[in-house]
Amino acid sequence: MKKKAGWLVVAVWLCSVMTGLWIYGGNQTSEFDPQLSLTAASSERDFDTRFVAYLNEAGIRPGSLVHLQTDSPCFCNSLSRQHQYDLSELLKEQGYSLSVVNLSEHPSLADIVPSFPALAVLDAENQLRYLGAYATGLGCYTGDDLVATIANWVKQDNYQGAMINADGEGCYCPTSGA
């Protein structure tokens, strides 16, 4: 009888912990572009050129992996560090280097980028190759890690325009400008 009671206590405890994690996790996931502001902006004819000009005004040069964040505290931002490192390693041979842009200091970028952490990639010819999230899923580690997909897109020899990844649900914090 004591053995069954012990297992029952463990089962109740496990269910409680799992329920708590499920509730907490539900509060940590959000859409990357909930108002479809990036989606709408990216459909404009000169979007890539305009976005690159804003990055250049922020001091970003060709051949950059640009980590986009704000001053706001955001636990999700810390989860992107491994993705930043992995992507930097994958693209090191192509001459890419990591830069950080604080969206709080660049309202023109904050008006476009709806959530952070986000990533923009400028190739050696100063063309926008990618803009969007690093990953999707709870904590951005239970869904799709987009690092390999991003690296493959960036490594393509022929420029086919920017890959704008505004779709996704994961651990993102809203940018005040969006």
C-alpha positions as CSV (number, residue, x, y, z in Angstrom):
1,M,0.0,0.0,0.0
2,K,2.8,2.4,0.9
3,K,4.5,1.7,-2.4
4,K,1.3,2.5,-4.4
5,A,0.9,5.8,-2.4
6,G,4.5,6.7,-3.2
7,W,4.0,6.2,-6.9
8,L,0.8,8.2,-6.7
9,V,2.6,11.1,-5.1
10,V,5.3,10.9,-7.8
11,A,2.7,10.8,-10.6
12,V,0.8,13.8,-9.1
13,W,4.0,15.7,-8.7
14,L,5.1,14.9,-12.3
15,C,1.7,16.0,-13.7
16,S,1.9,19.2,-11.7
17,V,5.4,20.0,-13.0
18,M,4.4,19.2,-16.6
19,T,1.2,21.4,-16.3
20,G,3.3,24.2,-14.9
21,L,5.8,24.0,-17.8
22,W,3.0,23.8,-20.3
23,I,1.4,27.0,-18.9
24,Y,4.7,28.8,-18.6
25,G,5.7,27.7,-22.1
26,G,2.4,29.0,-23.5
27,N,3.2,32.4,-22.1
28,Q,6.7,32.4,-23.7
29,T,5.7,31.7,-27.3
30,S,4.4,34.4,-29.6
31,E,4.2,35.0,-33.3
32,F,7.3,36.7,-34.9
33,D,5.1,39.1,-37.0
34,P,1.7,39.2,-35.2
35,Q,0.5,42.4,-36.9
36,L,1.9,41.3,-40.3
37,S,3.9,44.5,-40.4
38,L,7.1,42.9,-41.7
39,T,5.0,40.9,-44.2
40,A,3.4,44.0,-45.5
41,A,6.6,46.1,-45.6
42,S,8.5,43.3,-47.4
43,S,6.0,43.3,-50.2
44,E,6.9,46.8,-51.2
45,R,9.0,47.1,-54.3
46,D,12.1,48.8,-52.8
47,F,12.0,47.0,-49.4
48,D,15.4,45.3,-49.7
49,T,17.2,48.5,-50.8
50,R,15.5,50.6,-48.1
51,F,16.3,48.1,-45.3
52,V,19.9,47.8,-46.4
53,A,20.2,51.6,-46.4
54,Y,18.8,51.7,-42.8
55,L,21.4,49.0,-41.8
56,N,24.2,51.0,-43.5
57,E,23.1,54.1,-41.5
58,A,23.4,52.0,-38.4
59,G,27.0,51.3,-39.3
60,I,26.6,47.9,-40.8
61,R,28.9,47.0,-43.7
62,P,28.7,44.3,-46.4
63,G,29.4,40.7,-45.2
64,S,27.6,41.1,-41.9
65,L,25.4,38.8,-39.8
66,V,23.3,41.4,-38.0
67,H,21.8,40.4,-34.6
68,L,18.8,42.7,-34.0
69,Q,17.7,43.4,-30.4
70,T,16.6,46.2,-28.1
71,D,17.4,47.6,-24.7
72,S,14.4,45.8,-23.3
73,P,15.1,42.8,-21.1
74,C,14.1,39.7,-23.1
75,F,14.9,36.2,-22.0
76,C,14.4,35.0,-25.6
77,N,17.4,37.1,-26.7
78,S,19.8,35.0,-24.6
79,L,18.5,31.9,-26.3
80,S,19.7,33.1,-29.6
81,R,23.4,33.1,-28.6
82,Q,24.0,29.5,-29.7
83,H,22.3,30.2,-33.1
84,Q,24.5,33.3,-33.5
85,Y,27.6,31.2,-32.8
86,D,26.5,28.3,-35.1
87,L,25.7,30.6,-38.0
88,S,28.9,32.6,-37.6
89,E,30.9,29.3,-37.7
90,L,29.0,28.1,-40.8
91,L,29.6,31.4,-42.7
92,K,33.1,32.3,-41.4
93,E,34.8,30.9,-44.6
94,Q,32.6,33.3,-46.7
95,G,34.0,36.3,-44.8
96,Y,30.9,37.0,-42.7
97,S,31.2,38.7,-39.3
98,L,28.7,39.2,-36.5
99,S,27.4,42.7,-35.7
100,V,24.8,43.8,-33.2
101,V,22.2,46.5,-33.8
102,N,20.1,48.0,-31.0
103,L,16.7,48.7,-32.5
104,S,16.0,51.2,-29.7
105,E,18.7,53.4,-31.3
106,H,17.4,53.0,-34.8
107,P,13.7,53.7,-35.1
108,S,13.6,53.2,-38.9
109,L,14.7,49.6,-38.3
110,A,12.4,49.2,-35.3
111,D,9.4,50.2,-37.4
112,I,10.1,47.3,-39.7
113,V,11.3,44.5,-37.4
114,P,8.3,43.4,-35.3
115,S,10.1,41.1,-32.8
116,F,13.5,40.2,-31.5
117,P,15.9,38.4,-31.4
118,A,16.0,38.7,-35.2
119,L,18.7,38.3,-37.8
120,A,19.6,40.2,-41.0
121,V,22.3,39.1,-43.4
122,L,24.0,41.4,-45.8
123,D,26.2,39.7,-48.4
124,A,29.6,41.0,-49.7
125,E,27.7,43.0,-52.4
126,N,25.6,44.8,-49.7
127,Q,22.5,42.9,-50.7
128,L,20.0,41.7,-48.1
129,R,20.0,37.9,-48.1
130,Y,17.9,37.1,-45.0
131,L,15.7,38.9,-42.5
132,G,13.7,37.1,-39.8
133,A,14.0,34.8,-36.8
134,Y,16.8,32.4,-35.9
135,A,14.5,29.6,-34.9
136,T,10.9,28.7,-34.0
137,G,9.3,26.7,-31.2
138,L,9.2,26.9,-27.5
139,G,12.3,28.6,-26.4
140,C,13.4,28.6,-30.0
141,Y,15.0,25.2,-29.4
142,T,12.0,22.8,-29.6
143,G,11.0,23.8,-33.1
144,D,13.0,24.4,-36.2
145,D,16.5,25.6,-35.9
146,L,16.8,27.8,-39.1
147,V,20.5,28.2,-39.0
148,A,21.3,25.6,-41.7
149,T,18.5,26.9,-43.9
150,I,19.8,30.4,-43.5
151,A,23.4,29.4,-44.2
152,N,22.4,27.5,-47.4
153,W,20.4,30.5,-48.7
154,V,23.2,32.9,-48.0
155,K,25.8,30.7,-49.6
156,Q,24.0,30.6,-53.0
157,D,26.1,32.1,-55.7
158,N,23.2,33.8,-57.6
159,Y,21.3,36.4,-55.7
160,Q,17.6,35.7,-55.8
161,G,16.4,38.4,-53.5
162,A,16.1,38.3,-49.7
163,M,14.5,35.5,-47.8
164,I,12.1,37.3,-45.5
165,N,11.0,34.9,-42.7
166,A,8.1,36.7,-41.0
167,D,6.2,33.5,-40.3
168,G,6.9,31.5,-37.1
169,E,5.9,31.1,-33.5
170,G,8.6,30.9,-30.8
171,C,10.3,32.8,-28.1
172,Y,10.2,36.4,-29.3
173,C,9.8,39.8,-27.6
174,P,8.0,42.6,-29.3
175,T,9.9,45.5,-30.7
176,S,8.4,48.8,-29.5
177,G,8.4,50.2,-33.0
178,A,6.3,47.5,-34.6
